Amino acid sequence: MVYVALQVLPCRHKDENVFDIMQGVSINIFVKTAKTTKLGKVFHYDVYGKREDKYDFLKNNALPNIKFKKLNYDMENYFFVPKNFSDDDKYKKGFKMDELFNYFNSGLQTKNDIFTIQHNINDIKEIISDLKNISESSLKEKYSLPPDRPSWNISSAKEDVMTNFGQVFKIHFKPFDIRYSYYTGKSSGFLGRPRKELTDNLLQPDNIALATLRQIAGTKQTCVVMLTKTVMTDRAMYSTNGTPYLFPLYLYNDNIQSDLEEQPIRSPNLNREIVDKIAKTISLTFTDEKENINGTFAPIDILDYIYAVLHSPNYRESYKEFLKIDFPRVPYPTHTKTFIELVKLGGELRRIHLLESPSVEQYITQYPEDGSNIVEKPIYKHGNVYINDTQYFANVPEVAWTFYIGGYQPAQKWLKDRKDRALDFEDILHYQKIIVALTETNRIMQEIDTVLVEI
């Protein structure tokens, strides 16, 4: 077998494809002989640089002349590229996300984002009203709907809205981009895959979910993690390369009667064996709800601890090969003091990323020019983010403009998704909060590494 993989250059020098195609494509030539039942041997060799240099290499070398490196592989993973798993034993001592959380599911799929997800609540209400009151042909014309397809069609959407009770809800569309949709709980209706159990739990008051990926491919990022207080779409982290899995902190039981104050009955969505092991290590008592009692810790503290660890640059670099192929493993805390410090830093990140921290309203940018407020083509120039020829956000740190969360740069993506739209007053404030949040995230990530010295 000959395997040609076009990969991303692991340094800053220019690397060019030998084919006029996107990186990430592989070409395979197989010869079936049926002469052996044993596993094959894998040999590897990289060629980086300019296209002409690669042409010369291919022209002047034959397979027997190339100094291939034989790769070792295990029965769990069969990689065609070298991997550094030298810290395997140490990494596997931590707990996995899908081991700690009893229930999790992938992000919601609407199957028609343009129609089913809207920027503001009035637009989604108008769509629901139209589904109830006007014909399918009129709907298709008014909203320029695409032809019906198996995954989503207007007939099923209309029937769902007219037949089932539903509610408008906030949906986590992209980083720092909360929009509106409509939920009945029915699959293949208004929403394609609404993830009913997940959505039902996250539409409850005061719940939160940690979101991460099972695998990461074709990106420089080694660990992607977000928080949400509502449901997230399947493309909230990447446009194509990864579906987020959501891990709710609490699960709500509709079959158990609420208490006298009519508070929903809920229980931590956590593996008690792992929680007990954490409690024993840090000498604190676990409580199902956060209590202002010394010597205790709660589910939100575990979430904040995890959130801090997964934002550690040192952790991401040390375990990057592991983080690309499965849910993250998080090291058990070893000291009470370290645990508490990381919980504090993770809590800061949580409040900042949910835009709940007072610090995000301590704006570091300005929006000095009057005008149409219409986003044309966002450009970063001399510390300013121009949304059109005359209007801009001033004093935007470059680290905020270039900061990645998953496959997106939120300071850029948020504006690009509003092309040809006029920003209102709340939009302008929201964008300035995003800049503060990204700048503070970079600062806190460095601070986490000063605390998390043992990973």
TAWOUR-V511706 format. One record per run of one state. SS is the DSSP state (~ for helix, > for strand, _ for the rest). FROM is the first residue (numbers start at 1). TO is the last residue. If there is no record, write none. Layout:
BEGIN
SS,FROM,TO ; SS,FROM,TO
END
This chain:
BEGIN
_,1,1 ; >,2,5 ; _,6,25 ; >,26,29 ; _,30,41 ; >,42,44 ; _,45,50 ; ~,51,60 ; _,61,62 ; ~,63,65 ; _,66,68 ; >,69,71 ; _,72,87 ; ~,88,91 ; _,92,94 ; >,95,96 ; ~,97,100 ; >,101,101 ; _,102,104 ; >,105,106 ; _,107,107 ; >,108,109 ; _,110,112 ; ~,113,116 ; _,117,117 ; >,118,118 ; _,119,120 ; ~,121,133 ; _,134,135 ; ~,136,143 ; _,144,148 ; >,149,149 ; _,150,151 ; >,152,152 ; _,153,153 ; ~,154,163 ; _,164,166 ; >,167,174 ; _,175,176 ; >,177,183 ; _,184,192 ; >,193,193 ; _,194,195 ; ~,196,202 ; _,203,208 ; >,209,213 ; _,214,224 ; >,225,228 ; _,229,230 ; >,231,233 ; _,234,243 ; >,244,248 ; _,249,249 ; >,250,252 ; _,253,265 ; >,266,268 ; _,269,269 ; >,270,270 ; _,271,271 ; ~,272,282 ; _,283,284 ; >,285,287 ; _,288,295 ; >,296,298 ; ~,299,310 ; _,311,312 ; ~,313,318 ; _,319,319 ; ~,320,323 ; _,324,328 ; >,329,330 ; _,331,335 ; ~,336,353 ; _,354,357 ; ~,358,361 ; _,362,365 ; >,366,366 ; _,367,373 ; >,374,375 ; _,376,378 ; >,379,381 ; _,382,383 ; >,384,386 ; _,387,391 ; >,392,394 ; _,395,397 ; ~,398,402 ; _,403,404 ; >,405,405 ; _,406,407 ; >,408,408 ; _,409,409 ; ~,410,416 ; _,417,418 ; >,419,419 ; _,420,421 ; >,422,422 ; _,423,424 ; ~,425,451 ; _,452,455
END
